[in-house]
Amino acid sequence: MRDITVIGAGQSGLILGMGLLRAGYKVRLVTNKRPGEIRSGRILSNQCMWGEALGIERGLGLALWDETAPPIPGFDTRYVPDTKIENQLKFYAPLAIPGQSVDQRLKFSTWMERFEKLGGEISVQFVKSTDLAAFAKDCDLLVMAAGKGKGDLRSLFVRDEARSPFDKPARIGASIHVRNRIPDDSNNPEREIWMVIPGVGEFWIVPTLTVHGPGHILCLQSVPGSPMDIWENVESPEQHRELILRLIKEWMPDEFERSKNVELVDNLSYLSGGIVSAVHNPIIELPNGRPCLSVGDAMVLNDPISQQGSNIATRSAKILLDSILARKGEAFDRAWMVGTANRIWHAIRWTVRMTEIYLNAPQNYLSLFERAAASGDQAKFLADTNNFPESFVRAVDSDDRRAYPDDLIAPNSAAA
């Protein structure tokens, strides 16, 4: 029986771990929290899942909320070309396959409990970089899936500068998970609201299944220095609620009327801050000479503006899972890691570029909203680029070089 250790129990780590466990592998997940701590803790993200990634979860028997999570049939889209809301363009962009949002506190804690019931081992500890060599020694393959890099693990994530154009957060985000938003009876199921204000920021109002039941995510991304960038020294849950509602009232007064009486589902259902999107070298060199392969956020940390982080993590984990299973009894050597990392990169590189375009908001991108407002077919196309980022990039990117058609790691580096 082959023995795999995965550092991290987020989207990519849990999908990989559950898939390997069901295939008969011995799997240990190393994480810093028990399921109950995750379920009762701070919200982890504002994830939305789209067609392909949802299909992967369903194929692995992990889509446990299809009957309880509200489907997202498409986007009520608002584009404000000149920061004057009276000039905004509004249109509906339907998805071919409905999306879904489930509070990761609920998702991850439930998956962890199932993992243990199926015979998987969960080791709860705060991992330091000096621990990794010992983990690698005791297993056939060590995978790094602790994407945000707690403590000194951050030092292991070496930026790929050629593929990481940002050196500071391009957006400052804030979000709350709430109940008591008045439903729009004309839309059933309820659509996600998506507003784009060039030079200012973006809004989303997302139907979701929270850890306490159905609700909504009220989320925004502010351009640093813009009128929406008011998040410095904002710490309490009530401050987050007050400021998000203030901005919704200013930019979406009709939605404010439906949202003004919302309550946070609990006192830890809020987040704010920014991240720096980055691509990392996916192979970590350990002091004992053993390599460790990264996946998910540990390989590509993606700004949440594109709502693609969990989708990247899911697709990456599935490719890695298939590559491990295909290896059978052969060693997980450097050449195998290079080939696997490049297969993952080829699958997700379009999403990385898509996120860059969202953040930079060039005119080619903004023109897509104008075309979608005038054409139902273009509106459908815009919605479904969430599931097919390559089509988005090819439609709006004037710099083909930035689509990253190359390998992430040169194949001849396999012998390094």
C-alpha positions in Angstrom: 0.0 0.0 0.0 1.5 3.4 -1.0 1.7 6.0 1.7 1.0 9.7 0.9 1.2 12.6 3.3 -0.6 15.9 2.5 0.2 19.1 4.3 -3.0 21.1 4.5 -6.7 20.2 4.6 -8.3 22.8 2.3 -10.0 22.4 -1.1 -7.1 20.8 -2.9 -5.7 18.8 0.1 -9.1 17.2 0.9 -10.0 16.4 -2.6 -6.6 14.7 -3.2 -6.8 12.9 0.2 -10.3 11.6 -0.3 -9.6 10.5 -3.8 -6.4 8.6 -2.8 -8.2 7.1 0.2 -11.0 5.7 -2.0 -8.4 4.3 -4.3 -6.8 2.2 -1.5 -3.9 4.4 -0.6 -2.8 5.1 3.0 -3.2 8.9 3.4 -2.3 11.3 6.2 -3.5 14.9 6.3 -1.6 17.3 8.4 -3.4 20.4 9.4 -3.6 22.8 12.3 -7.3 22.5 13.2 -9.8 19.8 14.0 -13.1 19.7 12.1 -15.0 21.3 15.0 -12.6 24.2 15.2 -13.1 24.9 11.5 -16.8 24.7 11.6 -17.0 27.2 14.5 -14.2 29.4 13.3 -13.8 32.4 11.0 -15.1 32.2 7.4 -12.3 31.1 5.1 -13.2 32.6 1.8 -16.1 33.5 -0.5 -15.8 30.6 -2.8 -18.0 29.8 -5.8 -17.8 26.6 -7.8 -18.5 26.4 -11.5 -19.4 23.5 -13.8 -16.1 21.6 -14.3 -15.0 21.9 -10.7 -18.5 20.9 -9.4 -18.3 17.9 -11.8 -15.1 16.8 -10.2 -16.6 17.0 -6.7 -19.6 15.0 -7.9 -17.4 12.4 -9.6 -15.5 11.8 -6.3 -18.7 11.6 -4.2 -18.0 14.9 -2.5 -20.9 17.0 -3.7 -22.9 16.6 -0.5 -24.9 19.8 -0.7 -26.6 19.6 -4.1 -30.0 19.4 -2.5 -29.5 22.1 0.1 -27.2 24.7 -1.5 -29.0 27.3 -3.7 -28.1 26.9 -7.3 -26.7 30.0 -9.1 -28.3 30.1 -12.5 -26.4 33.1 -13.7 -25.5 36.8 -13.1 -27.5 39.9 -12.8 -24.7 42.0 -14.2 -24.2 45.8 -13.8 -21.4 47.6 -15.5 -20.8 51.3 -14.7 -18.6 52.7 -17.5 -18.0 56.2 -16.1 -18.6 55.8 -12.3 -22.1 57.3 -12.7 -24.7 54.8 -11.6 -27.4 56.4 -13.7 -25.4 55.3 -16.8 -24.9 51.7 -15.7 -25.6 48.9 -18.1 -27.7 46.0 -16.8 -28.1 42.6 -18.3 -28.7 39.0 -17.3 -25.8 36.5 -18.1 -27.1 32.9 -17.7 -24.8 30.0 -17.0 -25.1 26.8 -19.0 -24.5 24.8 -15.8 -25.5 26.4 -12.5 -22.8 27.4 -10.0 -22.8 26.7 -6.3 -21.5 28.3 -3.1 -21.0 26.4 0.1 -19.4 27.9 3.3 -16.0 26.3 3.5 -16.4 25.9 7.2 -19.2 23.5 6.5 -17.6 21.8 3.5 -14.1 21.3 4.9 -15.2 20.1 8.4 -17.6 17.6 6.9 -15.1 16.3 4.4 -12.5 15.9 7.2 -15.0 13.9 9.3 -15.7 11.6 6.3 -12.0 11.2 5.6 -11.5 9.9 9.1 -14.5 7.6 8.9 -13.0 6.1 5.7 -9.8 5.3 7.5 -7.7 8.3 6.8 -5.4 9.8 9.4 -5.6 13.4 10.4 -2.6 14.8 12.3 -3.3 18.1 14.0 -0.2 20.2 14.5 1.4 23.5 13.5 3.9 22.5 10.8 7.2 24.3 10.5 9.5 24.1 7.5 12.0 22.0 9.5 9.3 19.3 9.9 9.0 18.5 6.2 12.1 16.4 5.8 10.8 14.0 8.5 7.4 13.8 6.9 9.0 13.1 3.5 11.1 10.4 5.0 8.1 8.5 6.3 6.0 8.4 3.1 6.2 7.7 -0.6 5.1 11.2 -1.5 4.8 14.5 0.3 2.4 17.0 -1.1 2.2 20.7 0.1 -1.4 21.9 0.0 -1.2 24.5 2.8 -1.7 27.3 0.3 -1.6 30.4 2.5 1.7 29.3 4.0 1.3 29.7 7.8 4.4 30.7 9.8 7.8 30.0 8.1 6.2 27.8 5.5 5.8 31.0 3.5 9.6 31.0 2.9 9.3 27.8 0.9 7.0 29.3 -1.7 9.4 30.7 -4.3 7.7 33.2 -6.6 8.0 32.7 -10.3 8.7 36.3 -11.1 8.0 35.9 -14.9 4.4 34.8 -14.1 3.8 36.9 -11.1 3.4 40.6 -12.2 1.9 41.9 -8.9 4.1 42.8 -6.0 1.3 44.2 -3.8 -2.5 43.6 -3.5 -4.4 44.9 -6.6 -7.6 44.9 -4.6 -8.7 45.2 -1.0 -11.6 42.9 -0.3 -14.3 42.7 2.3 -17.2 40.3 2.8 -19.8 39.2 5.2 -22.0 36.0 5.3 -25.5 37.1 6.2 -29.2 36.1 6.7 -32.4 37.9 6.3 -31.8 39.5 2.9 -35.2 40.0 1.2 -35.5 37.5 -1.8 -36.3 38.7 -5.3 -39.4 36.7 -6.0 -39.1 37.4 -9.8 -35.9 35.3 -9.9 -36.2 31.7 -8.8 -33.6 30.4 -8.2 -31.9 33.6 -7.2 -29.1 35.0 -9.4 -25.7 36.2 -8.3 -25.4 40.0 -8.6 -22.1 41.2 -10.1 -21.2 44.8 -10.5 -18.1 46.2 -12.1 -17.0 49.9 -11.7 -13.7 50.5 -13.5 -11.2 52.4 -11.3 -13.3 51.9 -8.2 -14.0 48.2 -7.6 -16.4 45.3 -7.9 -19.5 44.0 -5.9 -21.0 40.5 -5.6 -24.1 39.4 -3.8 -24.0 35.6 -3.8 -26.7 33.1 -2.8 -24.9 30.6 -0.5 -25.3 27.8 2.0 -23.7 29.0 5.2 -22.7 26.8 8.1 -26.1 27.9 9.7 -28.3 27.4 6.6 -29.2 29.4 3.4 -28.0 33.0 3.2 -26.0 35.4 1.1 -22.4 36.6 0.8 -22.1 40.4 0.5 -18.7 40.9 -1.0 -16.7 43.7 -2.6 -13.2 44.3 -4.0 -11.9 47.9 -3.9 -9.2 49.4 -6.0 -6.5 50.7 -3.6 -6.9 54.4 -3.2 -10.4 54.5 -4.6 -13.5 55.7 -2.8 -14.3 52.1 -1.9 -10.9 51.6 -0.2 -12.0 52.4 3.3 -10.9 49.2 5.1 -7.9 50.3 7.1 -8.4 49.8 10.8 -11.8 48.1 10.2 -11.8 45.2 12.6 -15.2 44.3 14.2 -18.0 42.3 12.5 -20.4 45.3 12.9 -18.0 47.6 11.3 -17.8 45.3 8.3 -21.5 45.1 8.0 -22.0 48.9 8.4 -19.4 49.8 5.7 -20.5 47.1 3.2 -24.1 48.3 3.5 -23.0 51.9 3.2 -21.2 51.1 -0.1 -24.2 49.0 -1.4 -26.5 51.9 -0.6 -24.2 54.3 -2.6 -23.7 52.1 -5.7 -26.7 49.8 -5.7 -29.5 51.6 -3.9 -32.2 49.1 -5.1 -30.2 46.2 -3.6 -29.7 48.2 -0.4 -33.5 48.1 0.2 -33.3 44.3 0.1 -30.2 44.1 2.2 -30.5 46.8 4.9 -31.8 44.5 7.6 -29.3 41.6 7.1 -27.5 40.1 10.1 -24.2 38.2 10.1 -24.9 34.5 10.5 -22.4 34.5 13.4 -19.7 36.9 14.8 -16.9 35.3 12.7 -18.7 35.6 9.4 -16.6 38.5 8.1 -13.3 39.0 6.3 -11.3 41.9 4.8 -7.8 42.4 3.4 -5.8 41.8 0.3 -3.6 39.1 -1.2 -0.8 39.3 -3.8 -1.6 36.9 -6.7 1.5 34.8 -7.4 2.7 31.7 -9.2 5.2 29.7 -7.2 7.8 27.1 -8.1 5.7 23.9 -7.5 8.7 21.8 -6.4 10.0 22.5 -2.9 13.6 21.3 -2.2 13.9 19.8 1.3 17.2 19.6 3.3 17.4 15.8 3.0 17.4 16.0 -0.8 13.8 14.8 -1.1 11.5 17.0 -3.3 7.9 18.0 -2.2 5.2 18.8 -4.8 2.9 21.7 -4.3 -0.8 21.9 -5.3 -3.6 24.4 -5.1 -2.9 27.8 -3.5 0.6 26.6 -2.7 1.3 26.5 -6.4 -0.9 29.4 -7.6 -2.3 32.0 -5.2 -5.2 33.6 -7.1 -6.9 36.9 -6.3 -10.5 36.3 -5.4 -11.8 38.9 -7.9 -12.3 36.1 -10.5 -14.1 33.7 -8.0 -11.7 31.0 -9.3 -9.5 30.0 -6.3 -11.5 26.9 -5.3 -11.9 25.9 -9.0 -8.2 26.1 -9.6 -7.6 24.0 -6.4 -10.2 21.4 -7.5 -8.9 21.0 -11.0 -5.2 20.9 -9.8 -6.0 18.2 -7.2 -7.8 16.1 -9.7 -4.9 16.2 -12.2 -2.5 15.3 -9.3 -4.8 12.5 -8.2 -4.9 11.0 -11.7 -1.1 11.3 -12.0 -0.5 9.6 -8.7 -2.9 6.7 -9.6 -1.3 6.3 -13.0 2.2 6.0 -11.4 1.2 2.7 -9.9 4.4 1.2 -8.3 6.9 3.6 -9.8 8.8 6.2 -7.7 7.5 9.8 -7.4 10.7 11.2 -8.6 11.6 14.7 -9.8 10.9 13.9 -13.5 7.4 12.7 -12.5 6.9 15.9 -10.4 8.0 18.1 -13.3 5.6 16.4 -15.7 2.7 16.5 -13.3 3.3 20.2 -12.4 3.3 21.1 -16.1 0.1 19.3 -16.7 -1.5 21.2 -13.9 -0.1 24.5 -15.2 -1.4 23.8 -18.7 -4.9 23.4 -17.2 -5.0 26.5 -15.0 -2.8 29.0 -16.8 -5.7 30.5 -18.6 -7.4 31.2 -15.2 -4.3 32.9 -13.9 -4.3 35.2 -17.0 -8.0 35.7 -16.6 -7.5 37.0 -13.1 -4.8 39.4 -14.2 -7.1 40.8 -16.8 -9.9 41.3 -14.2 -7.4 43.1 -12.0 -6.0 45.4 -14.7 -9.3 46.0 -16.4 -8.1 46.8 -19.9 -10.5 48.3 -22.4 -10.7 45.0 -24.3 -12.1 43.4 -21.1 -14.5 46.3 -20.4 -15.8 46.3 -24.0 -17.0 42.7 -23.3 -19.6 44.1 -20.9 -20.8 46.6 -23.5 -21.2 43.8 -26.0 -23.0 41.5 -23.5 -25.4 44.3 -22.6 -26.4 44.4 -26.3 -26.4 40.7 -27.1 -27.9 37.8 -25.3 -25.4 35.4 -26.9 -22.5 37.6 -25.7 -24.0 37.7 -22.2 -24.1 33.9 -22.2 -20.6 33.8 -23.4 -19.4 36.1 -20.6 -21.1 34.0 -17.9 -19.7 30.7 -19.2 -16.1 32.1 -19.3 -16.2 31.3 -15.5 -16.1 27.7 -16.5 -14.0 28.2 -19.6 -11.3 30.8 -18.8 -9.4 30.0 -22.0 -12.3 31.3 -24.1 -12.3 34.5 -22.1 -8.6 35.1 -22.5 -8.7 34.4 -26.2 -11.6 36.9 -26.6 -10.1 39.8 -24.8 -6.3 39.4 -24.4 -4.3 41.5 -26.9 -1.0 40.2 -25.4 -0.9 36.5 -26.5 2.5 36.2 -24.7 0.7 36.6 -21.3 -1.4 33.5 -21.9 1.6 31.5 -20.8 1.6 28.7 -23.4 4.9 27.4 -22.1 5.7 24.8 -19.5 5.9 26.0 -15.9 9.2 24.0 -15.4 11.5 23.2 -18.2 11.5 19.4 -18.7 15.3 19.3 -18.7 15.2 20.5 -15.1 14.0 17.0 -14.1 17.5 15.9 -13.5 18.5 18.9 -11.4 
